[in-house]
Amino acid sequence: MTKEEKISIEAYHALTDIPSKTGLSMLLDRPSTYRKYFLDPPETRETFPVSKSLREGEAVHVLTLEPETWDERYMVTAANSRAAKAFQDPARDNPDKTCLTIPEYDNVRRMADALLDDPKSRMYLDLRGEPEKSFFYRDPETGIDLKARPDFISSDSVCVVDIKTTRDLSPHQFTRDADNFKYWLSPELIFNAVEAVRGVRPQAYVFLCVENNGDKRPDTEVYFADADFVELGHRKLREALRILKACRKANRWPVSGLNPASLGLPAWRMKELEMMRESDAEAGRAYDSLRHAI
């Protein structure tokens, strides 16, 4: 199973039996969660909540990378609130579209314009290439089928672009957020997929970031995944696939590993225990000194 396709995001997500970055992230944290969201029967399967930031982030992707598809995928209502009748009626009557309020659209439009107006971002947005291509490949080590969907990949397959909306794009905070959300899995997964399908391994993974903080002129920044970032993703991808293979073989999806986990102490309690041990050691040394003196 090695191919690339231009399919809708809905069709891509519907292939729940093929892991993507989202599922692999869950496996690293808790296999039982992966089972609930991807393997349980559809009638009992957990569904992902659509947060405001996720909804607006996806809209920014479309306005920035696929503006020609906006009208068929989105509707801007005349409402200022999602609770208003002016929002709920159009949302009910247009189930195949994502409806936005006026404030939501204004915020999305500002973020998309900020990326399109930024010279550093435009260097990558103006590359020849295609957005939202879906890649499928089989991991040669484990035999597990995987999927990846880069936001944008250049025609020569050298550069992958990933658009991120973020609360704070300062280096310190975005580095922390990137780690929390396991962004380091994406380069390795996408690089492997592209190499398997096209025979060319991408050389650059670039994050185009825009702040989602309600500013009228949101700031933007461009980051690239360095060698350490990519290496960690490689190691964590191997770890996730080992977990998945073991869980499938045992047909068990535990909270942590397949073996019982040890229960330790929090860091502050461990320090207290070390102080107790040191205190006991000092008392013992004092007793020995007193005994020798007598």
C-alpha positions in Angstrom: 0.0 0.0 0.0 2.1 2.9 -1.3 0.3 5.7 -3.0 -0.6 9.4 -2.9 -4.1 10.7 -3.5 -6.0 14.0 -3.5 -8.9 13.1 -1.2 -10.9 15.2 1.1 -9.9 15.7 4.7 -13.1 13.9 5.7 -12.2 10.9 3.6 -8.7 10.9 5.1 -10.0 11.0 8.7 -12.5 8.2 7.9 -9.6 5.7 7.4 -9.4 5.1 11.1 -7.6 1.7 10.7 -4.6 3.5 9.3 -2.6 5.4 11.9 -1.6 9.0 11.3 0.3 11.5 13.4 -2.7 12.1 15.7 -3.1 8.4 16.5 0.6 7.8 16.9 0.7 10.7 19.4 -2.1 9.0 21.4 -0.2 5.7 21.4 2.8 7.3 23.0 0.7 8.7 25.8 -2.0 6.0 26.3 -2.9 3.1 24.0 -6.3 2.8 25.6 -7.1 6.3 24.4 -6.1 5.3 20.8 -8.4 2.3 21.0 -11.4 4.5 22.1 -10.9 7.0 19.3 -9.9 4.8 16.4 -10.7 1.1 17.1 -14.0 1.0 19.0 -17.2 0.3 17.0 -18.5 3.6 15.4 -21.5 3.7 17.7 -19.4 3.8 20.9 -16.2 5.4 19.5 -15.1 8.6 21.1 -15.2 11.7 18.8 -12.8 14.6 18.8 -14.2 17.8 20.2 -14.0 20.7 17.7 -12.5 23.6 19.7 -12.6 27.2 18.6 -8.9 27.2 17.9 -9.1 24.0 15.9 -12.0 25.3 13.8 -10.3 28.6 13.1 -7.0 26.9 12.4 -8.5 24.6 9.8 -10.2 27.6 8.2 -6.8 29.5 8.0 -5.3 26.5 6.2 -8.1 26.7 3.6 -7.9 30.5 3.1 -4.1 30.3 2.8 -3.6 27.2 0.8 -6.9 26.4 -1.0 -8.9 29.6 -1.3 -10.6 28.4 -4.4 -12.4 25.7 -2.3 -13.6 28.2 0.4 -17.2 28.7 -0.9 -17.9 25.0 -1.2 -16.5 24.2 2.3 -17.4 27.2 4.4 -20.3 29.6 5.1 -20.1 32.9 6.9 -23.4 33.5 8.7 -24.8 36.9 9.7 -24.5 36.0 13.4 -22.1 37.3 16.0 -22.6 34.3 18.3 -22.9 30.6 17.7 -25.9 30.5 20.0 -27.8 32.9 17.8 -30.7 31.7 15.6 -28.9 33.5 12.7 -26.1 30.9 13.1 -28.0 27.8 14.1 -30.4 27.8 11.2 -27.8 28.0 8.5 -25.6 25.5 10.3 -28.6 23.0 10.4 -29.5 23.7 6.7 -25.9 23.3 5.5 -24.5 20.2 7.1 -21.9 19.8 4.5 -20.3 23.1 5.2 -18.5 24.6 8.2 -20.4 27.6 9.4 -18.6 30.6 11.0 -19.8 33.6 12.9 -18.8 37.1 11.7 -16.1 37.4 14.5 -14.7 34.0 13.7 -14.4 34.8 10.1 -12.8 38.1 10.8 -10.2 36.5 13.0 -9.5 33.8 10.4 -9.3 36.4 7.6 -6.7 38.4 9.6 -4.5 35.4 10.3 -4.6 34.2 6.7 -3.8 37.7 5.5 -0.9 38.0 8.0 0.7 34.9 6.5 0.1 36.0 2.9 1.5 39.4 3.6 4.6 38.2 5.4 7.6 38.1 3.0 9.2 35.2 4.9 6.1 33.1 4.7 5.5 34.0 1.1 8.9 32.5 0.2 7.3 29.1 0.9 3.7 29.8 0.0 4.9 30.8 -3.5 6.7 27.5 -4.1 5.4 25.3 -6.9 3.6 22.4 -5.3 0.4 21.0 -4.0 -1.5 21.4 -0.7 -3.3 18.7 1.3 -2.0 15.6 -0.6 -2.5 12.3 1.3 0.3 9.8 1.3 0.0 6.1 2.3 2.9 3.7 2.9 3.9 0.5 4.7 6.6 0.8 7.4 9.2 -1.8 6.2 10.3 -2.7 9.8 6.9 -3.5 11.3 4.7 -4.0 8.2 2.2 -1.4 9.6 0.3 0.8 7.1 0.6 4.5 7.8 -0.8 7.7 6.4 0.4 11.3 6.3 -1.1 14.5 5.0 1.4 17.5 4.6 -0.2 20.9 4.5 1.9 21.7 1.4 4.7 19.9 -0.4 6.9 21.4 -3.1 6.7 19.8 -6.6 10.4 18.7 -6.3 9.5 17.0 -2.9 12.3 18.9 -1.2 10.3 21.2 1.2 7.3 20.4 3.4 5.3 23.4 4.8 3.2 23.1 8.0 0.9 26.0 8.9 0.3 26.5 12.6 -1.9 28.9 14.5 -0.6 29.5 18.0 -1.3 31.4 21.1 2.3 32.6 21.4 5.0 32.3 18.6 7.9 33.5 20.7 10.7 30.9 20.5 10.5 29.8 24.1 6.7 29.3 24.1 6.3 27.8 20.7 9.1 25.3 21.4 7.2 24.2 24.5 3.9 24.0 22.6 5.6 22.0 19.7 6.9 19.5 22.3 3.5 19.3 24.1 1.7 18.6 20.8 4.4 16.2 19.6 5.0 18.2 16.4 8.4 16.3 16.1 6.4 13.2 14.9 5.3 15.0 11.7 8.6 15.5 9.8 9.7 11.8 10.2 6.3 10.4 9.3 5.8 12.7 6.3 9.5 12.3 5.1 9.1 8.5 5.2 5.8 8.6 3.4 7.0 10.9 0.6 10.2 8.9 0.2 8.2 5.7 -0.1 5.9 7.1 -2.7 8.0 9.4 -4.7 11.5 8.0 -4.1 12.7 11.4 -2.8 13.2 12.3 0.8 12.3 15.9 1.7 15.2 18.0 3.1 13.3 20.8 4.9 10.3 20.9 7.2 9.1 24.5 7.7 6.5 25.8 10.2 4.6 29.0 9.1 3.2 30.3 12.4 0.6 33.0 13.1 -0.7 34.1 16.4 -4.3 33.4 17.2 -4.8 36.0 19.9 -7.5 38.3 18.4 -5.0 41.0 17.4 -6.1 43.1 14.4 -2.6 42.5 12.9 -1.4 39.2 14.2 2.3 38.5 14.2 3.9 35.7 12.2 7.1 33.7 12.4 8.9 31.0 10.4 10.6 28.1 12.1 12.3 25.1 10.6 12.7 21.6 12.2 16.4 21.2 13.0 18.4 18.0 13.1 17.6 17.2 16.8 13.9 17.8 16.2 13.9 15.4 13.3 16.0 12.8 15.2 13.6 12.8 18.2 10.7 12.3 15.8 12.5 9.4 14.2 13.0 7.7 17.6 9.5 8.4 18.8 7.9 7.1 15.7 9.8 3.8 16.1 8.7 3.7 19.7 5.0 4.4 18.8 5.1 1.6 16.1 6.6 -0.9 18.5 3.8 -0.1 21.0 1.2 -0.5 18.2 2.6 -3.8 17.0 2.7 -5.2 20.6 -0.8 -4.0 21.3 -2.2 -5.5 18.1 -0.4 -8.8 18.7 -1.7 -9.1 22.3 -5.1 -7.5 21.5 -4.6 -5.4 24.6 -4.7 -1.6 24.8 -3.6 -0.6 28.3 -3.3 2.7 29.9 0.5 2.4 29.7 2.8 -0.5 28.7 1.7 -4.1 28.5 3.6 -4.9 31.7 2.6 -3.5 35.1 4.0 0.0 35.7 6.0 0.9 38.8 4.5 3.6 41.0 7.1 6.0 42.2 7.1 9.3 44.1 6.7 12.9 42.9 9.9 14.9 42.8 9.2 16.9 45.9 8.4 13.8 47.9 11.5 12.1 46.6 13.6 15.0 47.9 11.9 14.6 51.3 12.8 10.9 51.3 16.4 11.7 50.4 16.6 14.1 53.3 15.3 11.4 55.6 17.9 9.0 54.4 20.6 11.6 54.8 19.3 12.3 58.3 19.4 8.6 59.2 22.9 8.3 57.8 24.1 11.3 59.8 22.5 9.9 63.0 24.3 6.6 62.3 27.6 8.3 61.9 27.1 10.3 65.1 26.3 7.1 67.0 29.4 5.4 65.6 31.5 8.3 66.7 30.0 8.3 70.2 30.5 4.5 70.5 34.1 4.7 69.5 34.7 7.6 71.9 33.4 5.5 74.9 
